[in-house]
């Protein structure tokens, strides 16, 4: 059985659903805790593997590949 990291799982969701929100990703990965997804998305963003676009109203974060 192949082990995939949380980061790999997030990137796979974003590839399959371009411009999805952080909430959409969390719905696609129900086995993961919200904090795990959030922290890994932040790490992926800092490393340049993921772009986060924050909208203060209605407080959403859209994820996309660079």
PDB file of N, H, CA, C and O in Angstrom:
ATOM      1  N   UNK A   1       0.840  -1.183   0.000  1.00  0.00           N
ATOM      2  CA  UNK A   1       0.000   0.000   0.000  1.00  0.00           C
ATOM      3  C   UNK A   1       0.884   1.245   0.000  1.00  0.00           C
ATOM      4  O   UNK A   1       1.806   1.365   0.807  1.00  0.00           O
ATOM      5  N   UNK A   2       0.595   2.154  -0.900  1.00  0.00           N
ATOM      6  H   UNK A   2      -0.154   2.057  -1.555  1.00  0.00           H
ATOM      7  CA  UNK A   2       1.401   3.362  -1.031  1.00  0.00           C
ATOM      8  C   UNK A   2       0.999   4.397   0.019  1.00  0.00           C
ATOM      9  O   UNK A   2      -0.184   4.674   0.217  1.00  0.00           O
ATOM     10  N   UNK A   3       2.000   4.961   0.683  1.00  0.00           N
ATOM     11  H   UNK A   3       2.961   4.737   0.521  1.00  0.00           H
ATOM     12  CA  UNK A   3       1.747   5.985   1.688  1.00  0.00           C
ATOM     13  C   UNK A   3       1.879   7.355   1.024  1.00  0.00           C
ATOM     14  O   UNK A   3       2.904   7.659   0.415  1.00  0.00           O
ATOM     15  N   UNK A   4       0.847   8.172   1.144  1.00  0.00           N
ATOM     16  H   UNK A   4       0.014   7.925   1.639  1.00  0.00           H
ATOM     17  CA  UNK A   4       0.926   9.531   0.620  1.00  0.00           C
ATOM     18  C   UNK A   4       0.902  10.501   1.782  1.00  0.00           C
ATOM     19  O   UNK A   4       0.221  10.283   2.784  1.00  0.00           O
ATOM     20  N   UNK A   5       1.654  11.569   1.631  1.00  0.00           N
ATOM     21  H   UNK A   5       2.207  11.746   0.817  1.00  0.00           H
ATOM     22  CA  UNK A   5       1.702  12.575   2.684  1.00  0.00           C
ATOM     23  C   UNK A   5       0.454  13.446   2.634  1.00  0.00           C
ATOM     24  O   UNK A   5      -0.299  13.424   1.661  1.00  0.00           O
ATOM     25  N   UNK A   6       0.253  14.202   3.687  1.00  0.00           N
ATOM     26  H   UNK A   6       0.865  14.220   4.477  1.00  0.00           H
ATOM     27  CA  UNK A   6      -0.862  15.142   3.710  1.00  0.00           C
ATOM     28  C   UNK A   6      -0.693  16.150   2.573  1.00  0.00           C
ATOM     29  O   UNK A   6      -1.662  16.513   1.907  1.00  0.00           O
ATOM     30  N   UNK A   7       0.527  16.590   2.362  1.00  0.00           N
ATOM     31  H   UNK A   7       1.314  16.295   2.904  1.00  0.00           H
ATOM     32  CA  UNK A   7       0.795  17.530   1.275  1.00  0.00           C
ATOM     33  C   UNK A   7       0.437  16.951  -0.084  1.00  0.00           C
ATOM     34  O   UNK A   7      -0.162  17.632  -0.916  1.00  0.00           O
ATOM     35  N   UNK A   8       0.803  15.696  -0.309  1.00  0.00           N
ATOM     36  H   UNK A   8       1.289  15.142   0.368  1.00  0.00           H
ATOM     37  CA  UNK A   8       0.456  15.033  -1.577  1.00  0.00           C
ATOM     38  C   UNK A   8      -1.057  14.963  -1.757  1.00  0.00           C
ATOM     39  O   UNK A   8      -1.571  15.170  -2.857  1.00  0.00           O
ATOM     40  N   UNK A   9      -1.760  14.671  -0.670  1.00  0.00           N
ATOM     41  H   UNK A   9      -1.343  14.503   0.223  1.00  0.00           H
ATOM     42  CA  UNK A   9      -3.217  14.577  -0.742  1.00  0.00           C
ATOM     43  C   UNK A   9      -3.847  15.934  -1.059  1.00  0.00           C
ATOM     44  O   UNK A   9      -4.778  16.018  -1.860  1.00  0.00           O
ATOM     45  N   UNK A  10      -3.342  16.982  -0.435  1.00  0.00           N
ATOM     46  H   UNK A  10      -2.586  16.913   0.216  1.00  0.00           H
ATOM     47  CA  UNK A  10      -3.859  18.327  -0.698  1.00  0.00           C
ATOM     48  C   UNK A  10      -3.606  18.712  -2.154  1.00  0.00           C
ATOM     49  O   UNK A  10      -4.507  19.202  -2.835  1.00  0.00           O
ATOM     50  N   UNK A  11      -2.387  18.490  -2.629  1.00  0.00           N
ATOM     51  H   UNK A  11      -1.655  18.092  -2.076  1.00  0.00           H
ATOM     52  CA  UNK A  11      -2.058  18.838  -4.010  1.00  0.00           C
ATOM     53  C   UNK A  11      -2.908  18.046  -5.003  1.00  0.00           C
ATOM     54  O   UNK A  11      -3.297  18.578  -6.043  1.00  0.00           O
ATOM     55  N   UNK A  12      -3.196  16.795  -4.698  1.00  0.00           N
ATOM     56  H   UNK A  12      -2.880  16.363  -3.854  1.00  0.00           H
ATOM     57  CA  UNK A  12      -4.039  15.981  -5.583  1.00  0.00           C
ATOM     58  C   UNK A  12      -5.450  16.562  -5.667  1.00  0.00           C
ATOM     59  O   UNK A  12      -6.045  16.602  -6.744  1.00  0.00           O
ATOM     60  N   UNK A  13      -5.985  17.011  -4.528  1.00  0.00           N
ATOM     61  H   UNK A  13      -5.502  16.979  -3.653  1.00  0.00           H
ATOM     62  CA  UNK A  13      -7.320  17.611  -4.530  1.00  0.00           C
ATOM     63  C   UNK A  13      -7.313  18.900  -5.351  1.00  0.00           C
ATOM     64  O   UNK A  13      -8.223  19.129  -6.147  1.00  0.00           O
ATOM     65  N   UNK A  14      -6.300  19.740  -5.166  1.00  0.00           N
ATOM     66  H   UNK A  14      -5.561  19.555  -4.518  1.00  0.00           H
ATOM     67  CA  UNK A  14      -6.234  21.008  -5.889  1.00  0.00           C
ATOM     68  C   UNK A  14      -6.051  20.763  -7.391  1.00  0.00           C
ATOM     69  O   UNK A  14      -6.604  21.499  -8.208  1.00  0.00           O
ATOM     70  N   UNK A  15      -5.285  19.743  -7.756  1.00  0.00           N
ATOM     71  H   UNK A  15      -4.835  19.145  -7.093  1.00  0.00           H
ATOM     72  CA  UNK A  15      -5.146  19.401  -9.185  1.00  0.00           C
ATOM     73  C   UNK A  15      -6.491  18.982  -9.778  1.00  0.00           C
ATOM     74  O   UNK A  15      -6.831  19.362 -10.899  1.00  0.00           O
ATOM     75  N   UNK A  16      -7.241  18.204  -9.023  1.00  0.00           N
ATOM     76  H   UNK A  16      -6.964  17.895  -8.113  1.00  0.00           H
ATOM     77  CA  UNK A  16      -8.532  17.699  -9.501  1.00  0.00           C
ATOM     78  C   UNK A  16      -9.624  18.771  -9.479  1.00  0.00           C
ATOM     79  O   UNK A  16     -10.570  18.718 -10.265  1.00  0.00           O
ATOM     80  N   UNK A  17      -9.486  19.745  -8.571  1.00  0.00           N
ATOM     81  H   UNK A  17      -8.718  19.789  -7.932  1.00  0.00           H
ATOM     82  CA  UNK A  17     -10.503  20.795  -8.399  1.00  0.00           C
ATOM     83  C   UNK A  17      -9.816  22.158  -8.340  1.00  0.00           C
ATOM     84  O   UNK A  17      -9.694  22.745  -7.265  1.00  0.00           O
ATOM     85  N   UNK A  18      -9.365  22.670  -9.500  1.00  0.00           N
ATOM     86  H   UNK A  18      -9.464  22.194 -10.373  1.00  0.00           H
ATOM     87  CA  UNK A  18      -8.654  23.963  -9.496  1.00  0.00           C
ATOM     88  C   UNK A  18      -9.488  25.072  -8.852  1.00  0.00           C
ATOM     89  O   UNK A  18     -10.710  25.117  -8.999  1.00  0.00           O
ATOM     90  N   UNK A  19      -8.812  25.946  -8.150  1.00  0.00           N
ATOM     91  H   UNK A  19      -7.820  25.909  -8.031  1.00  0.00           H
ATOM     92  CA  UNK A  19      -9.440  27.084  -7.466  1.00  0.00           C
ATOM     93  C   UNK A  19     -10.462  26.665  -6.419  1.00  0.00           C
ATOM     94  O   UNK A  19     -11.470  27.342  -6.217  1.00  0.00           O
ATOM     95  N   UNK A  20     -10.197  25.548  -5.757  1.00  0.00           N
ATOM     96  H   UNK A  20      -9.378  24.998  -5.920  1.00  0.00           H
ATOM     97  CA  UNK A  20     -11.074  25.131  -4.666  1.00  0.00           C
ATOM     98  C   UNK A  20     -10.700  25.909  -3.412  1.00  0.00           C
ATOM     99  O   UNK A  20      -9.634  26.520  -3.338  1.00  0.00           O
ATOM    100  N   UNK A  21     -11.582  25.876  -2.440  1.00  0.00           N
ATOM    101  H   UNK A  21     -12.448  25.379  -2.501  1.00  0.00           H
ATOM    102  CA  UNK A  21     -11.304  26.563  -1.182  1.00  0.00           C
ATOM    103  C   UNK A  21     -10.664  25.580  -0.200  1.00  0.00           C
ATOM    104  O   UNK A  21     -10.680  24.366  -0.401  1.00  0.00           O
ATOM    105  N   UNK A  22     -10.115  26.136   0.844  1.00  0.00           N
ATOM    106  H   UNK A  22     -10.103  27.123   1.007  1.00  0.00           H
ATOM    107  CA  UNK A  22      -9.557  25.299   1.898  1.00  0.00           C
ATOM    108  C   UNK A  22     -10.646  24.400   2.478  1.00  0.00           C
ATOM    109  O   UNK A  22     -10.391  23.241   2.805  1.00  0.00           O
ATOM    110  N   UNK A  23     -11.846  24.931   2.604  1.00  0.00           N
ATOM    111  H   UNK A  23     -12.054  25.873   2.339  1.00  0.00           H
ATOM    112  CA  UNK A  23     -12.977  24.134   3.085  1.00  0.00           C
ATOM    113  C   UNK A  23     -13.308  22.978   2.153  1.00  0.00           C
ATOM    114  O   UNK A  23     -13.633  21.880   2.606  1.00  0.00           O
ATOM    115  N   UNK A  24     -13.224  23.228   0.836  1.00  0.00           N
ATOM    116  H   UNK A  24     -12.960  24.119   0.467  1.00  0.00           H
ATOM    117  CA  UNK A  24     -13.457  22.159  -0.145  1.00  0.00           C
ATOM    118  C   UNK A  24     -12.434  21.035   0.034  1.00  0.00           C
ATOM    119  O   UNK A  24     -12.777  19.854  -0.012  1.00  0.00           O
ATOM    120  N   UNK A  25     -11.179  21.423   0.236  1.00  0.00           N
ATOM    121  H   UNK A  25     -10.901  22.383   0.273  1.00  0.00           H
ATOM    122  CA  UNK A  25     -10.123  20.419   0.429  1.00  0.00           C
ATOM    123  C   UNK A  25     -10.419  19.599   1.676  1.00  0.00           C
ATOM    124  O   UNK A  25     -10.274  18.377   1.665  1.00  0.00           O
ATOM    125  N   UNK A  26     -10.831  20.259   2.740  1.00  0.00           N
ATOM    126  H   UNK A  26     -10.949  21.252   2.748  1.00  0.00           H
ATOM    127  CA  UNK A  26     -11.125  19.540   3.982  1.00  0.00           C
ATOM    128  C   UNK A  26     -12.290  18.570   3.794  1.00  0.00           C
ATOM    129  O   UNK A  26     -12.294  17.491   4.388  1.00  0.00           O
ATOM    130  N   UNK A  27     -13.275  18.938   2.979  1.00  0.00           N
ATOM    131  H   UNK A  27     -13.271  19.814   2.496  1.00  0.00           H
ATOM    132  CA  UNK A  27     -14.387  18.024   2.704  1.00  0.00           C
ATOM    133  C   UNK A  27     -13.923  16.817   1.904  1.00  0.00           C
ATOM    134  O   UNK A  27     -14.452  15.720   2.083  1.00  0.00           O
ATOM    135  N   UNK A  28     -12.949  16.999   1.030  1.00  0.00           N
ATOM    136  H   UNK A  28     -12.519  17.890   0.885  1.00  0.00           H
ATOM    137  CA  UNK A  28     -12.434  15.898   0.219  1.00  0.00           C
ATOM    138  C   UNK A  28     -11.520  14.972   1.019  1.00  0.00           C
ATOM    139  O   UNK A  28     -11.286  13.830   0.623  1.00  0.00           O
ATOM    140  N   UNK A  29     -11.011  15.462   2.133  1.00  0.00           N
ATOM    141  H   UNK A  29     -11.201  16.390   2.455  1.00  0.00           H
ATOM    142  CA  UNK A  29     -10.086  14.675   2.971  1.00  0.00           C
ATOM    143  C   UNK A  29     -10.657  14.547   4.390  1.00  0.00           C
ATOM    144  O   UNK A  29     -10.056  15.047   5.341  1.00  0.00           O
ATOM    145  N   UNK A  30     -11.801  13.888   4.538  1.00  0.00           N
ATOM    146  H   UNK A  30     -12.289  13.482   3.765  1.00  0.00           H
ATOM    147  CA  UNK A  30     -12.467  13.844   5.847  1.00  0.00           C
ATOM    148  C   UNK A  30     -11.684  13.082   6.914  1.00  0.00           C
ATOM    149  O   UNK A  30     -11.966  13.222   8.104  1.00  0.00           O
ATOM    150  N   UNK A  31     -10.712  12.287   6.503  1.00  0.00           N
ATOM    151  H   UNK A  31     -10.483  12.174   5.536  1.00  0.00           H
ATOM    152  CA  UNK A  31      -9.924  11.534   7.479  1.00  0.00           C
ATOM    153  C   UNK A  31      -8.861  12.393   8.160  1.00  0.00           C
ATOM    154  O   UNK A  31      -8.220  11.954   9.115  1.00  0.00           O
ATOM    155  N   UNK A  32      -8.676  13.624   7.662  1.00  0.00           N
ATOM    156  H   UNK A  32      -9.196  13.981   6.886  1.00  0.00           H
ATOM    157  CA  UNK A  32      -7.659  14.510   8.227  1.00  0.00           C
ATOM    158  C   UNK A  32      -8.293  15.575   9.107  1.00  0.00           C
ATOM    159  O   UNK A  32      -9.418  16.017   8.869  1.00  0.00           O
ATOM    160  N   UNK A  33      -7.559  15.972  10.114  1.00  0.00           N
ATOM    161  H   UNK A  33      -6.645  15.613  10.308  1.00  0.00           H
ATOM    162  CA  UNK A  33      -7.981  17.021  11.019  1.00  0.00           C
ATOM    163  C   UNK A  33      -7.816  18.384  10.339  1.00  0.00           C
ATOM    164  O   UNK A  33      -6.900  18.573   9.539  1.00  0.00           O
ATOM    165  N   UNK A  34      -8.702  19.331  10.658  1.00  0.00           N
ATOM    166  H   UNK A  34      -9.446  19.177  11.309  1.00  0.00           H
ATOM    167  CA  UNK A  34      -8.648  20.668  10.080  1.00  0.00           C
ATOM    168  C   UNK A  34      -7.266  21.293  10.265  1.00  0.00           C
ATOM    169  O   UNK A  34      -6.714  21.874   9.331  1.00  0.00           O
ATOM    170  N   UNK A  35      -6.716  21.175  11.456  1.00  0.00           N
ATOM    171  H   UNK A  35      -7.165  20.703  12.215  1.00  0.00           H
ATOM    172  CA  UNK A  35      -5.415  21.787  11.744  1.00  0.00           C
ATOM    173  C   UNK A  35      -4.308  21.190  10.878  1.00  0.00           C
ATOM    174  O   UNK A  35      -3.424  21.912  10.417  1.00  0.00           O
ATOM    175  N   UNK A  36      -4.351  19.875  10.653  1.00  0.00           N
ATOM    176  H   UNK A  36      -5.069  19.288  11.027  1.00  0.00           H
ATOM    177  CA  UNK A  36      -3.347  19.231   9.795  1.00  0.00           C
ATOM    178  C   UNK A  36      -3.395  19.800   8.382  1.00  0.00           C
ATOM    179  O   UNK A  36      -2.357  20.108   7.795  1.00  0.00           O
ATOM    180  N   UNK A  37      -4.596  19.937   7.841  1.00  0.00           N
ATOM    181  H   UNK A  37      -5.438  19.687   8.318  1.00  0.00           H
ATOM    182  CA  UNK A  37      -4.758  20.451   6.479  1.00  0.00           C
ATOM    183  C   UNK A  37      -4.298  21.910   6.414  1.00  0.00           C
ATOM    184  O   UNK A  37      -3.567  22.291   5.500  1.00  0.00           O
ATOM    185  N   UNK A  38      -4.721  22.711   7.369  1.00  0.00           N
ATOM    186  H   UNK A  38      -5.316  22.401   8.111  1.00  0.00           H
ATOM    187  CA  UNK A  38      -4.360  24.126   7.389  1.00  0.00           C
ATOM    188  C   UNK A  38      -2.848  24.317   7.472  1.00  0.00           C
ATOM    189  O   UNK A  38      -2.270  25.077   6.696  1.00  0.00           O
ATOM    190  N   UNK A  39      -2.216  23.628   8.410  1.00  0.00           N
ATOM    191  H   UNK A  39      -2.686  23.010   9.040  1.00  0.00           H
ATOM    192  CA  UNK A  39      -0.767  23.784   8.585  1.00  0.00           C
ATOM    193  C   UNK A  39       0.006  23.295   7.363  1.00  0.00           C
ATOM    194  O   UNK A  39       1.000  23.910   6.975  1.00  0.00           O
ATOM    195  N   UNK A  40      -0.433  22.208   6.761  1.00  0.00           N
ATOM    196  H   UNK A  40      -1.240  21.709   7.076  1.00  0.00           H
ATOM    197  CA  UNK A  40       0.266  21.696   5.584  1.00  0.00           C
ATOM    198  C   UNK A  40       0.056  22.617   4.383  1.00  0.00           C
ATOM    199  O   UNK A  40       0.974  22.809   3.585  1.00  0.00           O
ATOM    200  N   UNK A  41      -1.140  23.186   4.245  1.00  0.00           N
ATOM    201  H   UNK A  41      -1.886  23.030   4.892  1.00  0.00           H
ATOM    202  CA  UNK A  41      -1.374  24.148   3.162  1.00  0.00           C
ATOM    203  C   UNK A  41      -0.475  25.370   3.337  1.00  0.00           C
ATOM    204  O   UNK A  41       0.046  25.902   2.357  1.00  0.00           O
ATOM    205  N   UNK A  42      -0.296  25.808   4.554  1.00  0.00           N
ATOM    206  H   UNK A  42      -0.719  25.376   5.350  1.00  0.00           H
ATOM    207  CA  UNK A  42       0.621  26.924   4.832  1.00  0.00           C
ATOM    208  C   UNK A  42       2.047  26.559   4.440  1.00  0.00           C
ATOM    209  O   UNK A  42       2.748  27.364   3.828  1.00  0.00           O
ATOM    210  N   UNK A  43       2.477  25.355   4.788  1.00  0.00           N
ATOM    211  H   UNK A  43       1.907  24.701   5.285  1.00  0.00           H
ATOM    212  CA  UNK A  43       3.828  24.912   4.455  1.00  0.00           C
ATOM    213  C   UNK A  43       4.009  24.833   2.940  1.00  0.00           C
ATOM    214  O   UNK A  43       5.031  25.270   2.410  1.00  0.00           O
ATOM    215  N   UNK A  44       3.020  24.275   2.247  1.00  0.00           N
ATOM    216  H   UNK A  44       2.190  23.919   2.677  1.00  0.00           H
ATOM    217  CA  UNK A  44       3.087  24.171   0.787  1.00  0.00           C
ATOM    218  C   UNK A  44       3.130  25.555   0.148  1.00  0.00           C
ATOM    219  O   UNK A  44       3.810  25.760  -0.858  1.00  0.00           O
ATOM    220  N   UNK A  45       2.415  26.486   0.725  1.00  0.00           N
ATOM    221  H   UNK A  45       1.863  26.319   1.542  1.00  0.00           H
ATOM    222  CA  UNK A  45       2.422  27.847   0.214  1.00  0.00           C
ATOM    223  C   UNK A  45       3.799  28.491   0.399  1.00  0.00           C
ATOM    224  O   UNK A  45       4.326  29.114  -0.523  1.00  0.00           O
ATOM    225  N   UNK A  46       4.370  28.340   1.574  1.00  0.00           N
ATOM    226  H   UNK A  46       3.943  27.833   2.323  1.00  0.00           H
ATOM    227  CA  UNK A  46       5.696  28.916   1.839  1.00  0.00           C
ATOM    228  C   UNK A  46       6.777  28.308   0.955  1.00  0.00           C
ATOM    229  O   UNK A  46       7.748  28.978   0.606  1.00  0.00           O
ATOM    230  N   UNK A  47       6.608  27.034   0.592  1.00  0.00           N
ATOM    231  H   UNK A  47       5.819  26.489   0.876  1.00  0.00           H
ATOM    232  CA  UNK A  47       7.623  26.373  -0.242  1.00  0.00           C
ATOM    233  C   UNK A  47       7.371  26.597  -1.739  1.00  0.00           C
ATOM    234  O   UNK A  47       8.142  26.124  -2.574  1.00  0.00           O
ATOM    235  N   UNK A  48       6.294  27.317  -2.078  1.00  0.00           N
ATOM    236  H   UNK A  48       5.668  27.701  -1.400  1.00  0.00           H
ATOM    237  CA  UNK A  48       6.018  27.649  -3.467  1.00  0.00           C
ATOM    238  C   UNK A  48       5.274  26.578  -4.250  1.00  0.00           C
ATOM    239  O   UNK A  48       5.149  26.681  -5.470  1.00  0.00           O
ATOM    240  N   UNK A  49       4.779  25.552  -3.569  1.00  0.00           N
ATOM    241  H   UNK A  49       4.880  25.468  -2.577  1.00  0.00           H
ATOM    242  CA  UNK A  49       4.069  24.470  -4.248  1.00  0.00           C
ATOM    243  C   UNK A  49       2.573  24.723  -4.383  1.00  0.00           C
ATOM    244  O   UNK A  49       1.877  24.012  -5.108  1.00  0.00           O
ATOM    245  N   UNK A  50       2.085  25.743  -3.678  1.00  0.00           N
ATOM    246  H   UNK A  50       2.650  26.321  -3.089  1.00  0.00           H
ATOM    247  CA  UNK A  50       0.658  26.025  -3.641  1.00  0.00           C
ATOM    248  C   UNK A  50       0.480  27.524  -3.442  1.00  0.00           C
ATOM    249  O   UNK A  50       1.249  28.157  -2.718  1.00  0.00           O
ATOM    250  N   UNK A  51      -0.528  28.082  -4.083  1.00  0.00           N
ATOM    251  H   UNK A  51      -1.152  27.568  -4.671  1.00  0.00           H
ATOM    252  CA  UNK A  51      -0.854  29.496  -3.863  1.00  0.00           C
ATOM    253  C   UNK A  51      -2.133  29.574  -3.050  1.00  0.00           C
ATOM    254  O   UNK A  51      -3.100  28.856  -3.306  1.00  0.00           O
ATOM    255  N   UNK A  52      -2.119  30.460  -2.063  1.00  0.00           N
ATOM    256  H   UNK A  52      -1.334  31.043  -1.854  1.00  0.00           H
ATOM    257  CA  UNK A  52      -3.306  30.703  -1.250  1.00  0.00           C
ATOM    258  C   UNK A  52      -3.775  32.128  -1.514  1.00  0.00           C
ATOM    259  O   UNK A  52      -3.009  33.079  -1.358  1.00  0.00           O
ATOM    260  N   UNK A  53      -5.027  32.269  -1.911  1.00  0.00           N
ATOM    261  H   UNK A  53      -5.649  31.496  -2.037  1.00  0.00           H
ATOM    262  CA  UNK A  53      -5.607  33.578  -2.140  1.00  0.00           C
ATOM    263  C   UNK A  53      -6.673  33.781  -1.081  1.00  0.00           C
ATOM    264  O   UNK A  53      -7.690  33.087  -1.067  1.00  0.00           O
ATOM    265  N   UNK A  54      -6.436  34.726  -0.203  1.00  0.00           N
ATOM    266  H   UNK A  54      -5.610  35.290  -0.215  1.00  0.00           H
ATOM    267  CA  UNK A  54      -7.359  34.959   0.912  1.00  0.00           C
ATOM    268  C   UNK A  54      -8.342  36.067   0.565  1.00  0.00           C
ATOM    269  O   UNK A  54      -7.957  37.124   0.064  1.00  0.00           O
ATOM    270  N   UNK A  55      -9.593  35.813   0.834  1.00  0.00           N
ATOM    271  H   UNK A  55      -9.905  34.955   1.241  1.00  0.00           H
ATOM    272  CA  UNK A  55     -10.661  36.784   0.642  1.00  0.00           C
ATOM    273  C   UNK A  55     -11.261  37.056   2.008  1.00  0.00           C
ATOM    274  O   UNK A  55     -11.834  36.164   2.633  1.00  0.00           O
ATOM    275  N   UNK A  56     -11.128  38.282   2.463  1.00  0.00           N
ATOM    276  H   UNK A  56     -10.662  39.007   1.955  1.00  0.00           H
ATOM    277  CA  UNK A  56     -11.614  38.614   3.801  1.00  0.00           C
ATOM    278  C   UNK A  56     -13.126  38.556   3.919  1.00  0.00           C
ATOM    279  O   UNK A  56     -13.657  38.372   5.014  1.00  0.00           O
ATOM    280  N   UNK A  57     -13.812  38.707   2.823  1.00  0.00           N
ATOM    281  H   UNK A  57     -13.381  38.857   1.933  1.00  0.00           H
ATOM    282  CA  UNK A  57     -15.273  38.564   2.847  1.00  0.00           C
ATOM    283  C   UNK A  57     -15.609  37.588   1.744  1.00  0.00           C
ATOM    284  O   UNK A  57     -15.407  37.948   0.584  1.00  0.00           O
ATOM    285  N   UNK A  58     -16.081  36.439   1.980  1.00  0.00           N
ATOM    286  H   UNK A  58     -16.246  36.147   2.922  1.00  0.00           H
ATOM    287  CA  UNK A  58     -16.621  35.868   3.207  1.00  0.00           C
ATOM    288  C   UNK A  58     -15.623  34.987   3.959  1.00  0.00           C
ATOM    289  O   UNK A  58     -15.981  33.890   4.389  1.00  0.00           O
ATOM    290  N   UNK A  59     -14.403  35.435   4.123  1.00  0.00           N
ATOM    291  H   UNK A  59     -14.113  36.326   3.774  1.00  0.00           H
ATOM    292  CA  UNK A  59     -13.389  34.711   4.898  1.00  0.00           C
ATOM    293  C   UNK A  59     -13.102  33.322   4.304  1.00  0.00           C
ATOM    294  O   UNK A  59     -13.224  32.300   4.978  1.00  0.00           O
ATOM    295  N   UNK A  60     -12.729  33.323   3.056  1.00  0.00           N
ATOM    296  H   UNK A  60     -12.630  34.153   2.508  1.00  0.00           H
ATOM    297  CA  UNK A  60     -12.375  32.068   2.392  1.00  0.00           C
ATOM    298  C   UNK A  60     -10.927  32.125   1.910  1.00  0.00           C
ATOM    299  O   UNK A  60     -10.375  33.202   1.683  1.00  0.00           O
ATOM    300  N   UNK A  61     -10.341  30.976   1.763  1.00  0.00           N
ATOM    301  H   UNK A  61     -10.790  30.102   1.948  1.00  0.00           H
ATOM    302  CA  UNK A  61      -9.007  30.861   1.203  1.00  0.00           C
ATOM    303  C   UNK A  61      -9.114  29.946  -0.003  1.00  0.00           C
ATOM    304  O   UNK A  61      -9.461  28.772   0.127  1.00  0.00           O
ATOM    305  N   UNK A  62      -8.815  30.485  -1.172  1.00  0.00           N
ATOM    306  H   UNK A  62      -8.533  31.439  -1.278  1.00  0.00           H
ATOM    307  CA  UNK A  62      -8.813  29.705  -2.399  1.00  0.00           C
ATOM    308  C   UNK A  62      -7.426  29.162  -2.623  1.00  0.00           C
ATOM    309  O   UNK A  62      -6.437  29.868  -2.425  1.00  0.00           O
ATOM    310  N   UNK A  63      -7.343  27.903  -3.040  1.00  0.00           N
ATOM    311  H   UNK A  63      -8.146  27.330  -3.201  1.00  0.00           H
ATOM    312  CA  UNK A  63      -6.066  27.263  -3.279  1.00  0.00           C
ATOM    313  C   UNK A  63      -5.908  27.011  -4.767  1.00  0.00           C
ATOM    314  O   UNK A  63      -6.855  26.612  -5.445  1.00  0.00           O
ATOM    315  N   UNK A  64      -4.697  27.247  -5.268  1.00  0.00           N
ATOM    316  H   UNK A  64      -3.929  27.570  -4.717  1.00  0.00           H
ATOM    317  CA  UNK A  64      -4.410  26.931  -6.663  1.00  0.00           C
ATOM    318  C   UNK A  64      -2.935  26.586  -6.792  1.00  0.00           C
ATOM    319  O   UNK A  64      -2.113  26.943  -5.948  1.00  0.00           O
ATOM    320  N   UNK A  65      -2.630  25.890  -7.859  1.00  0.00           N
ATOM    321  H   UNK A  65      -3.298  25.600  -8.544  1.00  0.00           H
ATOM    322  CA  UNK A  65      -1.243  25.561  -8.130  1.00  0.00           C
ATOM    323  C   UNK A  65      -0.560  26.783  -8.718  1.00  0.00           C
ATOM    324  O   UNK A  65      -1.204  27.590  -9.388  1.00  0.00           O
ATOM    325  N   UNK A  66       0.736  26.930  -8.474  1.00  0.00           N
ATOM    326  H   UNK A  66       1.259  26.274  -7.930  1.00  0.00           H
ATOM    327  CA  UNK A  66       1.455  28.107  -9.003  1.00  0.00           C
ATOM    328  C   UNK A  66       1.540  28.079 -10.528  1.00  0.00           C
ATOM    329  O   UNK A  66       2.109  28.989 -11.131  1.00  0.00           O
TER     330      UNK A  66
END
